[in-house]
Amino acid sequence: MTDAMDEAAPTIGFDDFLRVDIRVGRITRAEPFPEARKPAYKLWIDFGPGIGEKRSSAQITRHYTPEGLVGRQVLAVINFPPRQIGKVRSEVLTLGVPDADGEVVLISPGHDVPEGGRLF
């Protein structure tokens, strides 16, 4: 298997990109997820009135604490099917990129923006 940073993914059409619904949300609650196989947090993310609050699980314990996550805006894919991760039903995929050690760094807008805004 190749490393995610080795090469670019195959070319896709713009319509394929539009099918992935990436929105900004604000973390309203974060808790340790001790039942997870790898260290992780349970997140509750508010995507505004049109979408509401969704749950996620994220392996982000290296750079973040639950207290430091609350109030932070993040980007997430909201139209993947939910996944059962241990006792948590993860409804969205919270997005991040690896640092030099492969640890997740969350993707956030550079300025505060309205919850539910779609990436374009």
C-alpha positions in Angstrom: 0.0 0.0 0.0 1.3 3.4 -0.9 1.6 6.3 1.6 -1.1 9.0 1.3 1.6 11.6 0.5 3.4 9.5 -2.2 1.3 10.6 -5.2 -1.8 12.3 -6.2 -5.1 10.4 -6.5 -6.5 9.8 -10.0 -8.1 12.7 -11.8 -11.9 13.1 -11.2 -14.5 15.4 -12.9 -15.9 18.5 -11.2 -19.2 16.8 -10.8 -17.5 14.0 -8.7 -16.1 16.7 -6.4 -19.6 18.3 -6.0 -20.9 15.0 -4.8 -18.8 15.2 -1.7 -20.6 17.5 0.7 -18.0 19.2 2.9 -19.3 21.7 5.5 -18.1 23.8 8.4 -19.3 23.0 11.8 -18.6 24.0 15.4 -17.6 21.5 18.0 -20.1 21.8 20.9 -18.9 18.9 22.9 -15.8 16.6 23.0 -15.1 13.6 25.2 -12.5 10.9 25.5 -13.4 7.7 23.6 -11.6 5.0 25.8 -13.4 2.1 24.0 -11.7 3.0 20.6 -8.8 0.8 19.4 -6.6 3.9 18.9 -6.7 7.0 21.1 -9.7 9.1 20.0 -12.3 11.6 21.0 -16.1 11.6 20.5 -17.2 14.9 19.0 -20.6 16.6 18.7 -20.5 19.1 15.8 -23.2 21.7 15.1 -23.6 22.4 11.3 -26.4 25.0 11.8 -30.1 24.9 11.4 -30.3 23.2 8.1 -28.2 20.2 9.1 -28.1 20.2 12.9 -25.7 18.5 15.3 -23.9 15.4 14.2 -21.5 13.0 15.9 -18.0 12.0 14.9 -15.1 10.1 16.2 -11.6 11.4 15.6 -8.1 10.2 16.4 -6.8 13.7 17.3 -5.5 13.2 20.8 -1.9 14.2 20.0 -2.6 17.9 19.4 -5.9 18.5 21.0 -7.7 18.2 24.3 -11.5 17.9 24.7 -11.6 21.3 26.4 -9.6 22.9 23.6 -11.8 21.5 20.9 -15.1 22.9 22.2 -16.0 26.1 20.2 -13.5 25.2 17.4 -14.8 25.2 13.8 -13.8 22.2 11.7 -14.6 20.9 8.2 -16.3 17.5 7.8 -17.8 15.3 5.0 -21.5 15.2 5.9 -22.9 12.9 3.2 -21.0 9.6 3.8 -23.1 6.9 5.4 -22.8 6.6 9.2 -20.2 4.2 10.6 -20.4 2.3 13.8 -17.1 2.8 15.6 -17.3 0.8 18.8 -20.2 2.2 20.8 -20.2 5.4 18.7 -22.3 6.0 15.6 -20.1 8.4 13.6 -22.3 10.4 11.3 -19.7 12.7 9.7 -16.0 12.4 8.7 -14.0 15.2 10.4 -11.2 16.2 8.1 -7.5 16.7 8.9 -4.1 16.4 7.4 -1.0 14.6 8.8 1.8 16.6 10.5 5.5 15.5 10.0 4.9 12.6 12.4 1.7 11.4 10.8 -0.5 12.8 13.6 -3.8 14.5 12.6 -4.1 18.3 12.4 -7.7 19.4 11.9 -8.8 21.5 8.9 -10.5 24.7 10.0 -11.5 27.9 8.2 -9.0 30.8 8.6 -11.8 33.1 9.9 -15.0 32.4 11.8 -17.7 31.6 9.3 -21.4 30.6 9.6 -22.0 27.0 10.5 -23.2 24.8 7.6 -21.2 26.7 5.0 -20.2 24.4 2.1 -16.6 24.1 0.8 -16.3 25.1 -2.8 
